[in-house]
């Protein structure tokens, strides 16, 4: 390397430098930094780098480096799980996950080699279609991992994400990639910019439509009442909730000896919240051990039952229990009633008299965090690194009925949809309770695993999209994370309660879907129709290219 001018070195390795710049800009656009405008130019260096690729192999490695650097910066919370798991397991898991997700950038780069560069409109649309299709595949393949989808970088850009009610978060990614491709094409052909600038018409039209639609939608939004930290609801029907995150450190949650203090903390905070006269109390995911509810631990069961009677308020809470859910708490009898041994991560709707009006078991579990995929095929040493008792997937989507017990003559019944932790990152799954008739959605989560990392905020950033996609209000009760209420326009309408705030409970009136709002959004009705369309277009186009190549070869 000695004697080679610096300018020559930069020129030789400029495609790798551009790849690193794109990875950095993408990283900066996500939490915790949230510099979301960077996403609109973040892929420009990446596209320019691809023009320097001399073969599909070099394109692959440009894409892989970009993806690896981006996800390595986005996902270090996986590496920092070592207090709760074997350090070797977390290191291997982190590297495997980063390496796997980077493959999608690499595959995108290779596929772009087959897109004609001079057909500008086709280039923009092809880039966006391929990117959107790959993001969608990543969201479900091998159980799915949608973290880092470029659309999520815009969660603070309210005008720019309202179109998610039509096309979902993947539609936002589509528009961003089209815009980036347009800028990159102009820069690469700046010597004939007068001809190329016309190619920017389509990206500009799509971007302006996206923002124009968002501005129009936000004009219909009620103003936020900053005095009450809630949406100004003059006519709309609401549900007054008391969110009790608890914010128990994860190591304490695992410690059985800490359970009496944990339960007492939740009971004390619930008593405090009940003085504000809420209509329902909400505890987060796995807030209490099931043995305190079933009666197997009679002392704690009596304390919990006494709390229900004293407050006289229904409660939605997260717990883990085995087998079928009883009709009421306390109906557990050792040696008499046969119960299943399968453990479910559940949310229960419990009335003040102890009756269980509904339950929902988590259907989309965290691989290697809540269950071991293909456990029977793995080597025997793997279980030594898995320090938990695996859960079982829930079977059906159940709504959670909550009855307004304050109205003695005609108590209203409110159907609440539940999404437990990891499930809330999957938009096509989140919409199912809404499609079934939920009038409000609740996210019950335990983010204490990821203390002092970007993951709790990354998880929070997805809630506004779920609200907009379905035009439904969402309350979020998070142990160790961000507790808040999000309205149907994706606005966080309450203070954020975290382990670092002095405020420990959140009382808020959450808007309910009214009878006049029963017309569901395009996304609620049809789910991921837009990325599926992109995937079908890609399959059709590449299929045609392969067919033409085969004909030429045999002619």
PENORUR-V247194 format. One record per residue. N is the residue number from 1. RES is the residue in one letter. SS is DSSP state (@ for helix, = for strand, . for the rest). NEAR is the number of other C-alpha atoms within 12 Angstrom. D_CENTER is the distance of its C-alpha to the mean C-alpha in Angstrom with 1 decimal. Layout:
N/RES/SS/NEAR/D_CENTER
N/RES/SS/NEAR/D_CENTER
//
This chain:
1/X/./8/46.4
2/X/./7/49.3
3/X/./8/51.0
4/X/./11/48.1
5/X/./11/47.5
6/X/@/13/44.1
7/X/@/11/43.8
8/X/@/13/44.2
9/X/@/16/41.6
10/X/@/14/39.0
11/X/@/16/39.9
12/X/@/18/39.7
13/X/./19/36.3
14/X/@/24/34.9
15/X/@/31/32.4
16/X/@/32/30.9
17/X/@/25/30.9
18/X/@/33/29.1
19/X/@/41/26.4
20/X/@/33/26.0
21/X/@/31/25.9
22/X/@/38/23.1
23/X/@/39/21.0
24/X/@/32/21.9
25/X/@/34/21.2
26/X/@/44/17.7
27/X/@/38/17.0
28/X/@/30/18.6
29/X/@/36/16.4
30/X/./41/13.2
31/X/./31/12.9
32/X/./25/15.3
33/X/./23/17.7
34/X/./24/15.9
35/X/./24/18.8
36/X/@/30/17.1
37/X/@/27/20.5
38/X/@/28/20.9
39/X/@/38/18.4
40/X/@/37/21.0
41/X/./33/23.6
42/X/./37/21.7
43/X/./45/22.5
44/X/@/35/26.1
45/X/@/37/27.5
46/X/@/48/25.7
47/X/@/45/27.4
48/X/@/36/30.7
49/X/@/37/30.5
50/X/@/46/30.2
51/X/@/33/33.5
52/X/./28/35.1
53/X/./28/34.2
54/X/./16/37.4
55/X/./18/36.0
56/X/@/22/33.0
57/X/@/19/33.0
58/X/@/25/32.9
59/X/@/34/30.1
60/X/@/32/28.2
61/X/@/33/28.6
62/X/@/45/27.9
63/X/@/44/24.5
64/X/@/34/23.9
65/X/@/37/24.9
66/X/@/45/22.6
67/X/@/42/19.6
68/X/@/36/20.8
69/X/@/34/21.4
70/X/@/39/18.1
71/X/@/40/16.0
72/X/@/32/18.7
73/X/@/33/18.1
74/X/@/38/14.3
75/X/./39/14.1
76/X/@/27/17.2
77/X/@/31/15.4
78/X/@/35/15.9
79/X/@/30/19.6
80/X/@/26/19.9
81/X/@/31/19.2
82/X/@/24/22.9
83/X/@/23/24.0
84/X/./28/22.4
85/X/./25/23.3
86/X/./22/26.0
87/X/@/19/25.9
88/X/@/21/26.9
89/X/@/28/24.1
90/X/@/27/21.4
91/X/@/23/23.3
92/X/@/22/23.5
93/X/@/29/19.9
94/X/@/27/18.9
95/X/@/24/21.4
96/X/@/20/20.6
97/X/@/33/16.9
98/X/@/33/17.8
99/X/@/25/20.7
100/X/@/25/18.9
101/X/@/39/16.1
102/X/@/36/19.1
103/X/@/31/20.8
104/X/@/40/18.8
105/X/@/45/20.3
106/X/@/33/23.6
107/X/@/34/23.6
108/X/@/38/22.8
109/X/@/41/25.7
110/X/@/30/28.1
111/X/@/33/27.4
112/X/@/38/28.1
113/X/./29/31.5
114/X/./29/32.5
115/X/./28/31.7
116/X/./18/34.8
117/X/./27/34.7
118/X/./17/37.4
119/X/./17/35.9
120/X/@/30/33.7
121/X/@/26/32.0
122/X/@/26/31.3
123/X/@/32/30.1
124/X/@/38/27.4
125/X/@/35/26.3
126/X/@/36/26.4
127/X/@/48/24.3
128/X/@/43/21.6
129/X/@/41/21.8
130/X/@/44/21.8
131/X/@/43/18.8
132/X/@/44/16.7
133/X/@/38/18.0
134/X/@/39/17.2
135/X/@/42/13.6
136/X/@/40/13.4
137/X/@/28/15.5
138/X/@/29/13.3
139/X/./30/10.3
140/X/./23/12.8
141/X/@/16/15.8
142/X/@/17/16.6
143/X/@/22/13.9
144/X/./28/11.3
145/X/./33/9.5
146/X/./35/7.4
147/X/./37/7.2
148/X/./44/9.9
149/X/./46/10.0
150/X/@/49/12.5
151/X/@/42/11.5
152/X/@/45/8.7
153/X/@/44/11.9
154/X/@/43/13.2
155/X/./43/11.2
156/X/./32/14.6
157/X/./33/16.6
158/X/@/36/16.9
159/X/@/29/19.7
160/X/@/40/18.0
161/X/@/50/14.9
162/X/./45/16.7
163/X/./45/17.4
164/X/@/47/14.0
165/X/@/41/15.7
166/X/@/31/17.9
167/X/@/38/16.1
168/X/@/45/12.4
169/X/@/50/10.3
170/X/@/50/12.5
171/X/@/44/15.5
172/X/@/46/14.8
173/X/@/44/14.8
174/X/@/43/18.1
175/X/@/42/19.7
176/X/@/46/19.0
177/X/@/41/20.5
178/X/@/42/23.4
179/X/@/39/24.2
180/X/@/40/24.1
181/X/@/43/26.3
182/X/@/45/28.7
183/X/@/35/29.2
184/X/@/37/29.7
185/X/@/40/32.2
186/X/@/30/34.2
187/X/@/25/34.4
188/X/@/26/35.5
189/X/./21/38.2
190/X/@/15/39.2
191/X/@/12/42.9
192/X/@/14/42.7
193/X/@/18/40.2
194/X/@/13/42.1
195/X/@/16/41.4
196/X/@/25/37.8
197/X/@/24/36.8
198/X/@/19/37.2
199/X/@/31/34.4
200/X/@/30/32.0
201/X/@/22/32.7
202/X/@/26/30.0
203/X/@/35/27.2
204/X/@/26/28.5
205/X/@/19/28.7
206/X/@/28/25.1
207/X/@/30/23.9
208/X/@/22/26.3
209/X/@/22/25.3
210/X/@/32/21.6
211/X/@/26/22.6
212/X/@/21/25.5
213/X/@/24/23.4
214/X/@/28/21.1
215/X/@/21/24.1
216/X/@/20/25.7
217/X/@/25/22.8
218/X/@/26/22.7
219/X/@/15/26.4
220/X/./13/25.9
221/X/./24/23.7
222/X/./21/25.6
223/X/./20/26.4
224/X/=/21/24.7
225/X/=/18/27.2
226/X/./13/27.0
227/X/./13/29.5
228/X/./17/27.5
229/X/./25/24.1
230/X/=/33/23.1
231/X/=/34/23.4
232/X/./24/27.0
233/X/./23/27.4
234/X/./14/31.1
235/X/./12/31.0
236/X/./19/27.6
237/X/./23/27.2
238/X/=/29/25.0
239/X/=/38/23.9
240/X/=/34/24.7
241/X/=/42/22.3
242/X/=/42/22.9
243/X/=/51/19.8
244/X/=/51/21.1
245/X/./50/18.6
246/X/./48/21.6
247/X/./41/20.1
248/X/./38/21.9
249/X/./30/21.9
250/X/@/28/20.7
251/X/@/23/24.2
252/X/@/23/25.7
253/X/@/29/23.4
254/X/@/23/24.8
255/X/./16/28.3
256/X/@/16/30.1
257/X/@/12/32.7
258/X/@/19/30.2
259/X/@/26/29.3
260/X/@/23/32.1
261/X/@/19/31.0
262/X/@/31/27.4
263/X/@/35/28.4
264/X/@/24/31.0
265/X/@/26/28.5
266/X/@/36/26.3
267/X/@/35/29.5
268/X/@/23/30.8
269/X/@/30/27.8
270/X/@/41/27.7
271/X/@/27/31.4
272/X/@/25/30.9
273/X/@/33/28.2
274/X/@/33/30.5
275/X/./19/33.1
276/X/./23/30.9
277/X/./25/31.3
278/X/./33/27.7
279/X/./37/27.3
280/X/=/46/24.7
281/X/=/49/23.7
282/X/=/51/20.2
283/X/=/48/19.7
284/X/./46/16.4
285/X/./46/15.5
286/X/./41/18.7
287/X/./45/20.5
288/X/=/42/23.9
289/X/=/35/25.7
290/X/./36/26.7
291/X/@/28/30.4
292/X/@/30/30.6
293/X/@/41/29.8
294/X/@/36/31.9
295/X/./25/35.0
296/X/./21/35.3
297/X/./23/35.3
298/X/@/21/37.7
299/X/@/19/37.8
300/X/@/27/34.1
301/X/@/29/34.0
302/X/@/24/36.8
303/X/@/24/35.0
304/X/@/39/31.8
305/X/@/31/34.1
306/X/@/22/36.1
307/X/@/32/33.1
308/X/@/29/32.2
309/X/@/22/35.8
310/X/@/21/36.2
311/X/@/31/33.2
312/X/./28/33.6
313/X/./38/30.0
314/X/=/43/27.5
315/X/=/48/24.6
316/X/=/49/21.2
317/X/=/48/20.4
318/X/=/42/18.6
319/X/=/36/21.0
320/X/=/38/21.7
321/X/=/36/24.8
322/X/=/29/26.8
323/X/./23/28.1
324/X/./27/28.4
325/X/./34/27.6
326/X/./29/30.8
327/X/./21/31.9
328/X/=/24/32.3
329/X/./34/31.7
330/X/./30/34.7
331/X/./27/35.8
332/X/./28/35.6
333/X/./18/38.9
334/X/./14/39.3
335/X/./8/41.6
336/X/./8/41.9
337/X/./13/38.6
338/X/./14/37.2
339/X/./19/33.4
340/X/./14/31.1
341/X/./15/30.0
342/X/./20/26.5
343/X/=/29/23.9
344/X/=/37/20.9
345/X/=/47/18.0
346/X/=/47/18.6
347/X/=/48/18.5
348/X/=/49/22.0
349/X/=/42/23.6
350/X/=/41/26.9
351/X/./33/29.8
352/X/./31/32.2
353/X/./25/34.8
354/X/./32/32.5
355/X/=/28/31.8
356/X/=/31/28.5
357/X/=/31/27.6
358/X/=/35/24.5
359/X/=/40/22.0
360/X/=/40/18.8
361/X/=/43/18.1
362/X/./42/14.8
363/X/./33/14.9
364/X/./36/12.2
365/X/./33/13.3
366/X/./26/12.6
367/X/=/25/15.4
368/X/./26/18.0
369/X/./27/16.3
370/X/./25/17.0
371/X/=/28/19.1
372/X/./26/21.1
373/X/./22/20.8
374/X/./14/24.4
375/X/@/16/25.8
376/X/@/12/29.3
377/X/@/11/29.4
378/X/./12/28.5
379/X/./12/31.4
380/X/./11/32.7
381/X/./12/31.8
382/X/@/19/28.0
383/X/@/23/28.0
384/X/@/15/29.7
385/X/@/24/26.6
386/X/./27/24.3
387/X/./23/24.9
388/X/./19/23.4
389/X/./22/24.3
390/X/./25/22.0
391/X/./30/20.3
392/X/./29/20.9
393/X/./28/18.6
394/X/./28/18.9
395/X/./17/20.8
396/X/./18/20.2
397/X/./32/18.1
398/X/./30/20.0
399/X/./33/20.0
400/X/=/39/21.1
401/X/=/34/24.3
402/X/=/38/25.2
403/X/=/33/28.9
404/X/./29/30.2
405/X/./25/33.0
406/X/./21/34.6
407/X/./12/36.0
408/X/./9/38.6
409/X/./9/40.1
410/X/./10/37.2
411/X/./14/33.9
412/X/./18/31.0
413/X/=/23/28.4
414/X/=/32/24.8
415/X/=/32/22.2
416/X/=/47/18.9
417/X/=/45/15.8
418/X/=/51/13.8
419/X/=/51/10.3
420/X/=/46/10.7
421/X/@/44/8.4
422/X/@/39/6.9
423/X/@/39/7.2
424/X/@/42/4.8
425/X/@/37/2.4
426/X/./37/6.0
427/X/@/41/7.6
428/X/@/37/11.0
429/X/@/34/10.7
430/X/@/44/9.5
431/X/@/43/12.5
432/X/@/33/15.0
433/X/@/33/15.9
434/X/@/43/16.4
435/X/@/34/18.6
436/X/@/26/20.5
437/X/./31/21.4
438/X/./38/19.0
439/X/./41/20.1
440/X/=/48/17.3
441/X/=/48/13.9
442/X/=/53/13.2
443/X/=/49/10.3
444/X/=/49/12.3
445/X/=/47/11.2
446/X/=/42/13.4
447/X/./43/12.3
448/X/@/39/16.1
449/X/@/34/15.9
450/X/@/33/14.9
451/X/./30/17.5
452/X/./21/18.5
453/X/./26/15.9
454/X/./32/13.3
455/X/@/34/10.5
456/X/@/35/10.4
457/X/@/35/10.2
458/X/@/37/7.7
459/X/@/43/5.4
460/X/@/48/7.3
461/X/./43/7.2
462/X/./47/4.3
463/X/@/51/6.6
464/X/@/48/9.5
465/X/@/51/8.5
466/X/@/53/8.1
467/X/@/49/11.4
468/X/@/45/13.0
469/X/@/46/12.4
470/X/@/50/14.2
471/X/./45/16.3
472/X/./46/15.8
473/X/./45/15.6
474/X/=/51/12.9
475/X/=/57/14.1
476/X/=/57/12.1
477/X/=/50/14.3
478/X/=/50/13.3
479/X/=/46/16.0
480/X/./43/16.2
481/X/./43/13.4
482/X/./48/13.1
483/X/=/48/14.6
484/X/=/45/15.1
485/X/=/44/15.4
486/X/=/44/13.8
487/X/./45/16.3
488/X/./41/16.1
489/X/./44/16.5
490/X/./43/13.5
491/X/./40/15.9
492/X/=/38/15.5
493/X/./35/18.9
494/X/./33/19.6
495/X/./27/20.1
496/X/./33/17.4
497/X/=/30/18.6
498/X/./35/18.1
499/X/./29/20.4
500/X/./19/22.3
501/X/./18/23.2
502/X/./12/26.4
503/X/./23/25.0
504/X/./33/23.9
505/X/./42/23.2
506/X/=/44/21.8
507/X/=/41/23.8
508/X/=/43/22.6
509/X/=/37/23.5
510/X/=/41/20.6
511/X/=/37/21.6
512/X/./38/21.8
513/X/./34/22.0
514/X/./23/25.7
515/X/@/13/27.9
516/X/@/11/28.3
517/X/@/21/24.6
518/X/./21/24.3
519/X/./18/24.3
520/X/./30/20.8
521/X/./28/19.1
522/X/@/23/19.6
523/X/@/38/15.9
524/X/@/35/16.2
525/X/@/27/19.4
526/X/@/25/18.8
527/X/./34/15.2
528/X/./35/14.7
529/X/@/27/18.4
530/X/@/32/18.3
531/X/@/35/16.9
532/X/@/29/19.1
533/X/@/24/22.0
534/X/@/31/21.4
535/X/@/28/21.5
536/X/@/21/24.7
537/X/@/22/26.3
538/X/@/30/25.8
539/X/@/21/27.2
540/X/@/17/30.1
541/X/@/21/30.9
542/X/@/22/30.9
543/X/@/16/32.8
544/X/@/15/35.4
545/X/@/18/35.7
546/X/@/15/36.3
547/X/@/15/38.8
548/X/@/14/40.7
549/X/@/14/40.8
550/X/@/12/42.2
551/X/@/11/44.8
552/X/@/10/45.9
553/X/@/9/46.2
554/X/@/8/48.5
555/X/./7/50.5
//
